[in-house]
Amino acid sequence: MREFGHERVTLLTLPIRPGRARGWFGHADAVEVDVTAARLAGARAVYPDAPAYAAVTSSIDEGLISGREILAGPDRPTAVIAQTDLLAAGVIRAAEECGLRVPEDLSVTGFDGVEVDGLDAYELTTLVQPAVEKGRAAGAAVVAMLAGEDAASVTFTCSFRTGTTAGPVPPA
């Protein structure tokens, strides 16, 4: 988003702790869910002061509900970085409800690299996880644990897929 000139960016995260309701949160709020914290740290490395909104689950419906709230304020962002592709798809639906065009009026990115039903008009801009490799590592970990051994710690690298849901900042 930075390369497109976006400064008014909102981060849509996975839950920050079990049982917390969806909503805005600040730097002082504890992020207890590891995957949320790791993805948030990556986004905050580029946008340290971006407002953040926590979803309660990863689904298109949750992205739609959260997207409506994010886009309702007077300081509507020009871009939303969602922590999952499903949340991103919901934000796109919320943008369409508001009469916004993606990416002309609002840029949206996701994370996962999964195919999302209902986004036929778009190719989602996203970070793609190596799903097959992750699955193999998970299987190996289960086998190791069943054998009474420690599971190996594995790190994966994501790749960036430029889609059609991110573009330059809209003119003021």
N, C-alpha and C positions, 0 to 999 in steps of 0.2 A: 504494500500500500504506500509505503514511503516513496517508492520510485514514481508513483502516480501523483505525488504531491499532497496526499491526504494528511491532515493534521487533526481533524475532528473525527476521531475513531473511537468506537465503543467496542469493548471486549465482551463477548457472550460466552460465559464459562459453563462447564459442568458443575454439579453441586460442589460447594466448598466444604460442607460438613454434613453428616447424616442428619436428617430431620429438619434442616433449615428450609424455610420457605424461599420461594424465588424472590429475587429483588436485587437492588443495588447494594454494593458493598465497597468498602474502602481499603486502603493499605493497612489499616490497623486491624482489620478483621482477620481472624485466623483461618487459613486454608488448610483443612485437615485431610483432604483427599489428595493422595500423591499425584495421580494423573492430572488433576485440575491444577495443582501447584506447579508441576513441571511445564505444562502448556502455558499457564499464566506467566511464568518466569520468561519463557521465550518471547511472548508478545510484549511483556513489559521491558525487555531489553531494547526494543525498538520504540515503544510508546509507553514510557514510564508513568505518565500522568493520565493515561486514558481511563475514562470511567469504565467500571466493570459491573456487569449484571449477571447474577448466578441463576441458572436454570435449575429445575429440580430433577430432571432426567434428560436423556438424549433421545429426542423424538422430533418428528416434523411438527406435531401438534404443540409440543413445548416450545419449539423455535418460533412458531406462529404467535403464541401467547406472549412470549418474551419479546419478540420483534415488535409487536403492537405497542408494548410499553416503551421500548427503546426509541421507537419512531414517533411517539406521541408528544414528546417534550418540545419546547420552543427552540432548543439548541440541538436539533436533529443532527446526528452524525452524517458525514459523507461516506463513511465506510464502517462496516461491522466485521470484526474478526470473530468467527464462531469456533468453538473448540471441537465441534464435530460437524460432519457433512449434513447430518440430519437436522441439527439446529440451524445450520446455514440455509437449508431448503425451506424451513419454516420462516426464517427472516425474509427470504425472497417472496414468499407468499404474503407476508405482512406488508412488505413494500408495495406489492401489486395492489393489495386492498387499499392502500393509501394513495394510489394513483402514481406511485413512483416507478420509474423505469430503471432496471438493472442492466448495465452498469452506468447508464447515463446520469441518473440522479443519486444512486446509491451503489457502492461497490460492496460485495459480500464474498468472503472467503471462508472455507471450511477446513477440516482436518480429518483425515482418514483415507480418502481416495476410494470411497465406495460408490457404486452406482445407486443413485437415488431416484425412485419412481416419482413421476410427476414433474421432473425438471427437463422435459423433452426440449424445450426452447432454449436451454442453457447447457453449457458444459461448465461445471462448477470449478472455480479456481480453488485449489486445495493443496495441502501437504499430503502426499500419498505414503502410507505406511506399507512396508513389505509384508503383506498379509500371509503369504505362503510361508515365508521364513519364520514369522512369528508363530504360526500354527505348528510348524515343525519343532520349534524350540519349546513350545508349551507341551507338546507330546513327549519330548525327551525329558522334560522336567517331571511330568507325571510318572514316567517309567522309572526315573531315578528315585523319586520319593517312595514309590511302591516297593523299590528294592532296598529301602532304608538308607539311601544315599542323599547327600545334599544336591539340590538342583543347581545347575550352572547358571551364573549370572550372565545374561546376554544383552548387548546393546545393539540397537538397529539405527540405521540412518534413513530418514525420510527424503523423498524427492518432491520438488515443487512442480505442480502442474498448472500452467497458465491456461485458464479457461476463458469463458466469455462473461464472467460475473464480476470482473474487476476492471476498472478503467480510470481515466483521469478525473481529478476533482471537478465537479460541475461548476460552471461559471456562477459567480455570486449574483 
